[in-house]
Amino acid sequence: MQNHSDEINLKRALELANSPTGQRLLSILQQSDSAALQKAVTSAAAGDYESAKLALGSLAASPEVRQLLQQLGG
């Protein structure tokens, strides 16, 4: 059973993912390394954010990805 905080975080994550900036970021990540993106999503869904971060590794080093993450507040 999810608590209220988890529901708020999930709602916020979906809002970010569905925003134009979020869609652009997802597109770049899918084009760059869809396997790494899938691993990151799976890890994050399991609550393993450190593994998710590591899975994205070099993708997050891209200047465009960093800029989009900043726009999303990360």
Buried (B, 14 or more C-beta within 10 A) or exposed (E): EEEEEEEEEEEEEEEBEEEEBBEBBBEBBEEBBEEBBEBBBEBBEEEBEEBBEBBBEEBBEBEEBEEBBEBBEE
